[in-house]
Amino acid sequence: MNNPLPPLLRALSGQALPTPPIWLMRQAGRYLPEYRATRATAGGFLDLCRSPDLATEVTLQPIRRYGFDAAILFSDILIVPDALGQKVSFTEGEGPKLTPLRDCQDFATLGIGNGFRDSVAPIYQTVRQLRQALAPEVTLIGFAGSPWTVATYMVEGGGSKEFLAVKQMAFGDPGLFQSMIDLLVEASFDYLVGQVDQGAQVLQLFDSWAGALPEGEFERWVVEPTRKLVARLKAARPDIKIIGFPRGAGVLAELYAEQTGVDGLSLDSSQRLAWAVERLSPKVTLQGNLDPVLLLTGGAAMRRAVDHILETTKGVPFIFNLGHGILQQTPPEHVGELVALVRQGRA
């Protein structure tokens, strides 16, 4: 007799479960004292991501503590540009810094080859170790940044509020920008297939800056590259399930759900959940969307929000998550309470 699919895979296969599976973005991170202790031994942040034993340990820490239904690989979306040959660094308290790419000469230094594959090899080892360490009922999630979001970091040289450089390139020199997006689709495909081959059962595509684009450009630079990437992944590895996270997309999330081919769509906290259930759930499994500040706050406010989410999504395929990642200041006991509330099915 075959073992039943774990809860997360059942939800992504279109089943509405009485108790939704739960995992949280950034569930491994600085809010946990055990993470901070491990992080202190690692050197730099990228050193931690590229140390299979340490990255395995921090990925497993929230599974041991809370019993989530899924573990998500501990890594970073900027592994890909770093592996392509763009210098990436992290400074505590300042976020990522990259050498900005602004013209054809800058792009000419990037490429996929043995250097790329050597750079991501430790990530694959982490995935392999995680799948060996996890119980069968715990789904392993791999991930990458979506091409548009990774491109924003590569062109801007880090995080941005206005996205001036990347939008000027996309709007003013679309041929050059298309070349960059095509490279990122190719590199992301390579990177994600490697994760699947080492044991990842679900992939999440993080498009954190999807909301920065107007409708026509959203379709060109968010939807179309994602569609190409998802189609290639599913052709190469037909059993893989893929969750997209077009943060800030608003009503354009419907276009994303209809055209990209993802199995699940993660909702940020600004999305109206009832609208998403009505308009999106016939097309994709929904995931989300508790405000991380409610988890930080805890208490009655969090319980009311959990009640609302569970009630609104009753009867449709759903994965409980946050609308973005866990905040560093979040008390670990609030996370434990959240997991208990979701597992009880009421607040």
N, C-alpha and C positions, 0 to 999 in steps of 0.2 A: 504493500500500500504506500502511495507516495505521501511524503510529508506535505501538509498544507502550506500555502504561501504565507510568509510572515505578514503582519498587519499592514505595513506600509505598502508592500507590493500588491496586496489585495485592494487597497484603496486606489492605487494608481492603475489598477486593472478595471476600475469602474464600480467597485463594490461600495455600497453605503454600509458602514459598520456601526453597530450600536455604540461602541466606544471608539472614537477616532484615534488612530495612532498619533503619537506626539514626539516631535524632536524640535529643537530650537536652534535658530541661527546663532552662531558664536557660543554654542553650549560649552565648548572648551575655550576657556579664556581667563582674563585677568580677574574676574569676580571670584574665582575659586582659589583658595589658599594653596592647594596642591599644585595648581598650574603655576602660580607665582614662584613656588619653590623649584619646580622643574625648569622654568624659564631662566631662573638665576644661574643655572649651570650651563646654559647653552651658548653663551656669547651673544652674537647678534640674532635678530629675528629670523633672517633668512637661514642662518646656521641651524636654528631650531627646526625650520621647515625641512631642511635638507639632512637632518639627523634622523634616520628611520626609527631608531630605538626611542628617542625623545619624542618625536612626533607621534609615534604609536602610543606612548604613555599618556600624552596629554589628550589624545583623541579618546582614549578609554576612560579617563578620569570621570567625566560626567555620566558615562554608562554605569560605572560601578556605583556612583553616588545616587543616581536618580532612576536608573533602569529605563532610559528612553527606548523607544522602538527603533531608533536608527542612530548610527554613529556617522558623523560626517568627517571625512579626512581633514586633518589639521594641515593647512597649507595656506597659500595666498594666491589671488588672481594674478599678481605680478610675477609669478614664476615664469609665465610664458614670455613676456617681453625680455626678462632677464636671460632666459634660455636662447632667445633670438639674437642676443648680442647687445641689447641696450643696457647700459649700466643702471642698476636699481639699488637703492640703499634705504634703510629705515633709521630714523633718529627718534629716540624716545621722546614722546610728547609733540612731535612735529609731523608725523605721518611719512608716507613714502616720498622719495625724491628720485627723479629720473632725469637723464640728460635729454632735454626736449628735442623732438624730431620736427623739423620745419620744412625740409625741402628734399628733392630727389637724392642729393648727396648723402643726407642723413639716413635715408631709407636704404641706400645701397649697402650699408654696413650690416644689414639684418639678413638672416636666412635660416632655413631649416637644413640641418645636416647632422654630421656626427656630433658636433658641439652641442646642438640642441638636445639630442637624445642622451648624451652623457650628462647634461645638466639636469634633466628630469628623471634620470634613472633612480636617484634616491627616493623620489616621490613614489615611484612604482614599487620599490621595496617596502615602503611604509604601507601601501595598500595591501600588498601581499601578506605582511605581518598582521595587519588588522583583520583581514578575513580569516586568518588562522586562529586569531585570539577571540573573535566574537562568537557568541552563541548563534545557532542557525536562525533563531527567530528575530535577531537584531539585523536589520538591513544596513548595508554599508553604502554610503553615498559618496561618490566622487564629484568633483566640480571643476569649473573653469569660469573665468569672466567671459561674458559675451563680447563679440568683436567690437561693437560700438564703445562699450565702457572701457575696455582695455585700451582702445585707441585714444580715448580722451586722456588717460594717464600718460600715454606715450607722447602725445603731441603737447599737452600742457606742461609736462614735466612734474606732475603730481596731482593732488586734488585741486578742484576749482569750484568757484561759485557761479561764474558767468560763462565759462567754457568758450571764451572768445577765440582763442587760437584754433581749437579743433573745429568749431563751427565755421570760422572763416575759411579754413581749409576745405571742409566738406561742401560748403556753399560755393566757394570761389574757385576751387581747383578739384572738382569732383573726380577727375581722372586719376590724379595722384592719390586722393584719399581712397578711391576704390581699390587701387593697388595695395594699399595698406590693409584694408578690410579683407581683401582676398587672401593676403598672407596670413592674417589672423584666423580666418576660417580654416585654412590649411593646417596651421600650427595647432589650433585648438582641436581639430579632428584627430591629428596625430597623438596629441597629449591625452585626449579623453579615451580613445580606443585603447591606449596603453593601460589606463586605469581600469577599464572594463576587463581587459585580459588578465589583470592581476587580482580581480575579485570584486570590483565595484558593481553593485546591482542596480543602482540608480545614479543618474547624473543631474546636478543642478547647474543651470546657466545663470550667473549673476549679471544682470544688466542694471546696475545701480544708478546709472545716469540716463536711463531711457526717457525719463520725464523732461529732459533738457531740450528735446527736439519738437518742432511743430509737426503737424499731421503728415504732410507729404514726405518730409525728411525722416520722420519716425518710420514710415513704411520702407523707405529706401535703406536706411542705415541700421535700424533695429530689426524690423520684421524680416526683410529679405536675407541678410546674412545668417540670421538665426534659422530661417527655413532651410537654407542650404546646408548648414551645419547639422541640423537635426536629421534631414533626409540622408545625408552621408552616413551619419552614425547608425541610423536604423537599417540602412542597406547593408552596412558592414557587420553590425551586431544586432540582429532583429529582436532579440529578447530584452534589450535595454529599455528602461523607463527613464524619461527625461522630464524634469521640472524646469520651467522658465520663471524668472523673477524680473519682470520689467517694472522696476520700482518707479513710481511716479507717473505711470502711464495713464491713469484715469480711465476715461471711457475708451481710450485706444487699446486697452487691454483686451477688448472684444476682438479687434482686428488681429492682435497677437495670437489670441486663442484660436481663431478661425484659420490662420494662414501659416503658422510656424510648424505645426505638427507635434507640439509638445503634448505629453500625457497629463501633466499637472501644471497649474499656474499659481504661483505664490503671490498673495495680495499684500500690499503695504497697508499701513494702518489708516491711511486716508480713504481707502476704497470703501464704498457703501456695501456692506456684506449682503444685504437683501437683494440689491441689484446684481451682484456677482452670482448669487445663487440662481436668480431668474435667467440671467443672460449668458453666463459663462458655464455653469455646471452641466448643462446638456452637452458641452463640447469638451470639457477638461475636468479633472479632479482639482478641487480648490484646496489651497493651503494658506494658512494664516490665522489671523492677522492682528493679534493682540498688540497694542502699543507697548513697546519696551519700557516706557515710563510707568505704565500701570504695573508691570512686573516689578519695577524698582520700588514703587509706592506700596504695593501689597494691600492687605486689608480688604475692607468692604468694596472699595473702588475696583480692585482687581477681581473680586468674586462676582460682582455685578457684570463686569465685562465678559468674564468667562461664561457666565450664564447666558448672556446674549449671543455669544458666538455659537455655543453648543445648541441653543434653541433654534437659531436662524439656519444652521446647517444640518439640522436633523433630517435624515432621509435622503441626503445626497452624499456622494463620495467626497470625503473631506479628511485633511491632515491638519492637526492642530499645530500652530507655530506662531511666531511673532511676526509683526509687520516689518521688522528689521532685526539686527543682532542684539543680543543681551548687552546691556550697558555695564561698564566696569564697576560701577558703584552698587550694583544689585546685590542685596543680601542673599547668600546661597539658600537660606531657609525659605525665601519666597519662591524660588524655583521648585523646591520640594513640595510646597503647598500647591503650586500650580499643577504639577504632575498628578498629585492626589485628587485635585478637583476634576481634572479631565478624566481620570480613570473612574471616578465615582459617577461621572456623567451629570453632575449637578453642583452648584456652588452654594 
